[in-house]
C-alpha cells in the first residue's frame, strides 16, 4: 500500500504565501485573511509571463490549497503587464535526458491538471496576448475573458513542437475538431473574437484594463449565488461524460438523486 499523502496546510493569508513566479491577492483588497475570490497573477512581466518549471511548482502548490479551503469559492487567473503569457520560456529550454519517456509528464500538463482537479472554478482574465502554453493552460478553466486587441493562438507547429497541457483533449471538446485542427495546423494567431475560436472566449472587452474588473465582477456573483458543489458536479458531468446517451442518463439520474438529499 502507498502511504497517504500528508495533509494540506491552509494559510491564514494567501498574500503572505511564498511563491516564485506568481502573485496571490485577496479580493476585495486589504483583507488579512483569505477571501471568497482569490486572484492569481502570473508575475514575470519582463519575460511576458512565460512558463517555467517554477511556475508549474507554484500552481501545484496553491491549487490543492484552494481545493480544500472552504473560504475560497472562485479563483481569477490573470497576468502582470501587457502580455498574459508568451508560452514556454525558451531561454530555459527543455531537457528530456533525466527520465524515461514513460515517466515524463509535461510541465504545462501538470499546471493544467492542477487547475482542472480543483473543485473551485477558475476564471481567466487575459489582459493581453497569449500563445502556446499561454493558451493551453486556460483550457481547463470555467470561463475565459479576453482583451479584444490581443493576439491568441496555438503556435506549436510554427515552433516545431507538439501540443501539451492535455490540449488535445480539451481544445476539440471546447471548439470542435474542425476548428481545433485548423488552429493547430496553421499555428496562426487571431483576435479573440475571431470565428476560428468559436466560443472559446465567453467575453471580449475593448480595453485591457477592463478585463480583470469584469472577471472579478463575475467571480463575485459566482461566489455569492452559485452552489460550489453543484457547480463542481456540473463540470465533472461534462468532462467525465461516459459516452452514450444511456450511460449519461444513468449517471445524471444518480447524481441528481443524491443532490435532492435522498439516502
C-alpha positions in Angstrom: 0.0 0.0 0.0 1.1 3.5 -0.8 1.4 5.9 2.2 -1.3 8.5 2.5 -0.2 12.0 1.3 0.4 14.5 4.0 -2.5 16.8 4.9 -2.6 20.1 3.0 -1.7 23.1 5.2 -4.0 26.0 4.5 -2.5 29.5 5.1 -4.4 32.2 7.0 -3.4 34.6 4.2 -2.6 33.7 0.7 -0.8 37.0 0.2 2.0 36.0 2.5 2.4 32.6 0.9 5.9 32.4 -0.6 5.9 31.8 -4.4 8.5 32.5 -7.1 6.6 33.2 -10.3 3.1 34.3 -9.3 1.4 36.8 -7.0 -1.5 35.9 -4.8 -4.1 38.6 -3.9 -7.3 38.7 -1.9 -10.4 40.3 -3.3 -11.5 42.7 -2.0 -8.1 44.0 -1.4 -7.0 44.8 2.2 -8.2 41.6 3.8 -5.7 40.0 6.1 -7.3 36.6 5.7 -8.4 34.6 2.7 -11.4 35.9 0.8 -14.0 34.0 -1.4 -12.3 35.3 -4.5 -8.5 34.8 -4.9 -6.5 36.5 -7.7 -3.6 34.6 -9.1 -1.3 36.8 -11.2 1.4 35.4 -13.5 4.3 37.6 -12.3 7.1 37.5 -14.8 6.2 40.6 -16.9 9.8 41.1 -18.0 9.5 37.7 -19.8 6.0 38.0 -21.0 4.9 35.8 -18.0 6.5 32.9 -19.9 6.0 29.5 -18.3 8.8 27.8 -16.3 9.1 24.8 -14.1 9.0 27.0 -11.1 5.6 28.3 -12.3 4.4 24.7 -12.5 5.5 24.1 -8.9 3.7 27.2 -7.8 0.4 26.0 -9.3 0.8 22.5 -7.9 1.3 24.1 -4.5 -1.5 26.6 -4.4 -4.4 24.9 -6.3 -4.7 21.9 -3.9 -5.0 24.6 -1.1 -7.8 26.3 -3.0 -9.5 23.0 -3.5 -9.8 22.2 0.3 -10.1 25.7 1.6 -13.8 26.3 2.3 -13.2 30.1 2.4 -12.2 30.1 -1.3 -15.1 29.9 -3.8 -13.6 31.2 -7.1 -10.1 31.8 -8.5 -9.3 34.5 -11.0 -6.2 34.0 -13.1 -4.5 36.9 -14.9 -1.1 38.2 -15.9 1.1 41.2 -14.9 2.0 43.7 -17.6 0.8 43.8 -21.2 1.0 40.1 -22.1 -1.0 37.3 -20.4 1.5 34.6 -21.2 4.0 34.2 -24.1 4.1 30.5 -23.8 7.0 28.4 -22.5 10.2 30.3 -21.6 12.5 29.2 -24.5 15.5 30.7 -22.7 15.1 27.9 -20.1 14.8 25.2 -22.7 13.6 21.7 -22.5 15.6 18.8 -21.1 14.5 15.2 -21.5 17.6 13.3 -20.6 16.9 12.7 -16.9 13.9 10.4 -17.0 12.4 7.7 -19.1 9.8 8.6 -21.7 7.1 6.6 -19.8 7.9 8.6 -16.7 7.9 12.0 -18.3 4.9 14.4 -17.6 5.0 17.7 -19.4 5.1 20.7 -17.1 2.3 22.6 -18.8 0.1 19.5 -18.3 0.9 19.3 -14.6 -0.1 23.0 -14.3 -3.3 22.5 -16.2 -4.1 19.4 -14.2 -3.8 21.5 -11.0 -6.5 23.8 -12.4 -8.7 21.0 -13.7 -8.7 19.0 -10.5 -9.6 21.9 -8.3 -13.3 21.9 -7.3 -13.3 25.7 -7.3 -13.9 27.3 -10.7 -11.2 29.4 -12.4 -12.0 32.5 -14.4 -9.1 33.6 -16.7 -8.7 37.3 -17.3 -6.5 37.5 -20.4 -5.5 41.2 -20.3 -3.1 40.7 -23.2 -1.9 38.2 -25.8 -1.3 34.5 -25.2 0.2 31.8 -27.4 1.2 28.2 -27.0 1.2 27.1 -23.4 -0.2 30.5 -22.5 -3.4 29.4 -24.3 -3.4 25.7 -23.3 -3.2 26.5 -19.6 -6.5 28.3 -19.8 -8.5 25.4 -21.4 -9.4 23.7 -18.1 -10.8 26.9 -16.7 -14.5 27.5 -16.5 -14.5 30.9 -18.1 -12.2 33.0 -20.3 -12.4 36.7 -20.8 -10.0 38.5 -23.1 -8.8 41.8 -24.4 -10.1 42.4 -28.0 -6.7 43.9 -29.1 -4.7 40.8 -28.1 -3.4 38.1 -30.3 -4.1 34.5 -29.3 -3.1 31.2 -30.9 -1.8 27.7 -30.7 1.5 28.2 -32.4 3.2 24.8 -31.8 3.6 23.9 -35.5 5.5 27.1 -36.2 7.8 26.3 -33.3 8.4 22.7 -34.4 6.8 21.2 -31.4 3.6 19.4 -30.5 0.7 20.5 -28.3 0.7 19.9 -24.5 -1.3 20.5 -21.3 -3.9 17.9 -22.4 -4.9 20.4 -25.1 -5.6 17.5 -27.5 -8.3 16.6 -25.1 -9.7 20.0 -24.1 -9.5 22.0 -27.3 -11.6 19.9 -29.7 -14.2 19.4 -27.0 -14.4 23.2 -26.4 -14.5 24.4 -30.0 -14.9 21.3 -32.2 -12.4 19.1 -34.1 -12.5 21.2 -37.3 -11.6 24.5 -35.7 -9.0 22.8 -33.4 -7.3 21.1 -36.3 -7.2 24.3 -38.3 -5.7 26.3 -35.5 -3.1 23.7 -34.8 -2.2 23.1 -38.5 -1.7 26.8 -39.3 -0.3 27.9 -36.0 -1.7 31.4 -36.7 -2.7 34.0 -34.1 -6.1 35.8 -34.1 -8.0 38.3 -32.1 -10.2 36.6 -29.5 -13.5 37.3 -31.3 -12.3 35.5 -34.5 -14.7 32.8 -35.7 -11.8 30.4 -35.7 -12.1 30.3 -31.9 -15.8 29.6 -31.8 -16.9 30.5 -28.3 -13.6 29.7 -26.6 -13.7 33.2 -25.1 -17.0 33.9 -23.3 -16.5 37.7 -23.3 -14.1 40.1 -25.1 -13.6 43.7 -24.0 -12.2 46.7 -25.9 -9.6 47.8 -23.3 -7.1 45.7 -21.4 -7.8 47.4 -18.1 -11.4 46.3 -18.3 -10.7 42.6 -18.4 -9.7 41.9 -14.7 -12.5 44.1 -13.2 -15.1 42.2 -15.4 -13.6 38.8 -14.3 -13.8 39.9 -10.7 -17.4 41.1 -11.1 -18.3 37.7 -12.4 -16.3 35.9 -9.7 -18.2 37.9 -7.0 -21.5 36.7 -8.5 -20.4 33.1 -8.6 -19.1 33.3 -5.0 -22.3 34.7 -3.7 -25.0 33.0 -5.8 -23.7 29.6 -7.1 -23.6 26.4 -5.1 -19.9 25.3 -5.1 -21.0 21.6 -5.1 -23.5 21.9 -7.9 -21.0 23.9 -10.0 -18.3 21.4 -9.5 -20.5 18.4 -10.2 -21.9 20.0 -13.4 -18.3 20.5 -14.6 -17.5 16.9 -13.8 -20.6 15.6 -15.6 -19.5 17.3 -18.8 -15.8 16.4 -18.7 -16.3 12.9 -17.5 -19.3 12.0 -19.7 -19.3 8.3 -20.2 -20.1 8.5 -23.9 -23.5 7.1 -24.7 -26.9 8.8 -24.0 -28.0 5.7 -22.0 -24.9 5.8 -19.8 -25.2 9.5 -19.4 -28.8 9.2 -18.4 -27.9 6.8 -15.6 -25.1 9.0 -14.4 -27.2 12.2 -14.5 -30.0 10.4 -12.7 -27.8 9.1 -9.9 -26.1 12.5 -9.3 -29.5 14.4 -9.3 -31.0 11.8 -6.9 -28.3 12.4 -4.4 -28.4 16.2 -4.9 -32.0 16.1 -3.8 -30.8 14.8 -0.4 -32.0 11.2 -0.7 -30.0 8.5 1.0 
